[in-house]
Amino acid sequence: MYRRTLLLAAVIVMAVSLSAQFYTTAEQMKSHVHILASDSLLGRGFGTPQGLEAAHFIADQFEKAGIEPLDGHYLHPFNHRQGILNIPGNNVVGLVRGNNTELNEEYIVLGAHYDHLGWKIVGGDTVVYNGADDNASGSSSIIEIGRNLAERQGELGRSVVLVCFDGEESGLIGSTHFLSD
């Protein structure tokens, strides 16, 4: 019983400590989701100009947050061959370096995907699959976690890689490319 109480107390202390360190408002999250899930991005389909626009938005947010680009670039392009098609994709990758010289070459990877199902025509109307509840909210979370980590970079031991994947709705394409690269 004593061990359970001690463990519960440790978890509560850690949770309070972490919640005191990170701060993101609902409005900050909503603003990212609103843009990423907007009708103008036509569901951020893999290989579409709107998907690329979403990638640029995320990269801009990484830069504004003080997250550095991985290997000098936020966009990490790849091609996916499907039949006779070469479909271009872009993972968005940032880095928050740890400060501990013994640990900063060890990496924690946090990821989400920003692509979604795109759109279709139904009865002459364009129906957009906005993807707010999964893809846009996940990518928005990565942006805000990255912003919070960058603001407290001096407290990090290990480095953190932040990735927003493309092509996940089409078969985990972006994450597979990221791991193989």
N, C-alpha and C positions, 0 to 999 in steps of 0.2 A: 504494500500500500504506500509506504514511504517513497519507494522508487517511482511509482506512478505520479505521486504528488510533485516530486522533484522534477520529473520529466515534464509534466504539465506546466510547472512554473517556468522552466527553461524555455519552453515553446512560447509562452505568453510574453516573456521578456524579449525574446528574439522578434516576435511579431510587432510588439510595441516599438522596439528599436528600429526595425525596418520601416514601419509606417511613418516614423518621425523623420526618416531620412529621405523618403520619396514623396514628391508632391506633384500631382497632376489634377487639374480641375476637370469636371465633367464637360465644361465648355471647350477645353483644349481637345479632348477626345472627340467631341461632337464635330468640331470644326474639321478635323482630319477625315472623319467618316463621311461627313456631308460632301466633301470634295471628291473623295475616292468613290463613293457610291452614287454620285450624281448621274442623272440621265445623259449629260453631255459626254461622259466617258463610255457610254454604250456597253456597260457591263464588263469592261476591261478584258475582252477576249484575248487569248494567247495569240501573239503575232500581229495584233492590230495596232493602228496608230494611236488609238485610245489607251491601249495597254502601255505603250511607250510613254504617252503623256502622264499616266499614273506613275510610272517609274521615275520620270523626271521630277514629279511633285515630291515623291518620297526622298529622292536624292537631295532636293532643295531643303527639305525639312531636316535631313541629317546634317547638312552643312550649317543651317541656322542654329541647330542644337549643339554645335561644337563637336560633332562626331566626325572623326577623320575618315577619309576614303581608304579602302583597302587597296594596297598596291597602286596608289595614286589616282584611282578612279572609283566613283560610286557605282556606275553602271558596269556590270560584267556581262557582256553580250555572249550569246551562244546561238547555234543553229540546230534545229531539230529536223531531221529528215523524215518525212512521212510520205511514202510513195514517191511521186516525182516532185513533191514540194519540199522546199527548204523554208522552214518557219523560223523567223528570227525571234529570239527572246532576250530578256534582260533581267538578271538578278540584280538587286540593289544591295550593296554590301558596304558596311561601315565598321569602324573599329574604335573602341575606347581602350587605350593602353593602360595596363596596370603599372603600378609604380614600384613594386617589389622586384628587385633585380633577380631574385631566385625564382620567382613565380611568373613574371610577366611574359615569358615565352610559352606559358600554358594558357589555353584558350577555352573560354566558355562560349558556346554558340547559341544564340537566341534567334529563332526564326518564325516567320509566318508567311503566308502567300497573299499576294495582292491581286492576282488574276481572278477572273470569274467566268461565267458561262457566256457572256456577250449578250446578244439580242436575237430576236426573230420577228418575222412579219406574221401577224394573225389578223385575218379579215381586213387587210390593207393598212393596219396600224402597226407601228413598231412597238414591240414589247421588250423592255430592257430588264435583264436579270441583274439588278443592282449589286447584290452580294454584300450587304451592309453587315449582316450578323456574323459572318465568319471571316471573310477575306479582308474587307475594309477595316473592321474593328480589330482584327489581329495585327494588321500592318500599322494601324494607328497606335496600338499598344507598343509595338516595337519602337516606333518613333519616340513615344513618351518615355519608355524605359531607357532608351538610349540617351535622351535629353537629361534625365535624372542621373544616369551614370556619369555622363560627361561633366555635369555640374559638381560631382563628387569624385572626380577622377583620382584625386590625391588619396582617397581612402581605399582604392582598389589595389589588390595584390595581383590577381590574374587579369589578363586582358580579356575583353568581351567583344566578340564578333557579332554584329547585328545583320541579319539577312532578311530581305523581303523577296520571296521566290516568285518567279514567273512560271507559267506552264504547269502548275500543280493540278488544276482541274482537268487537264488533258493527259494526266498520267504521271504525276510527280517528276516532270521533266526538268524543271529548274533545280530542284534539290538534288536530283541524280547527277546533273551536270556539275553542280557545286561540289559535291563529294568526289567526283572523279577528277575534277580540275585541281 
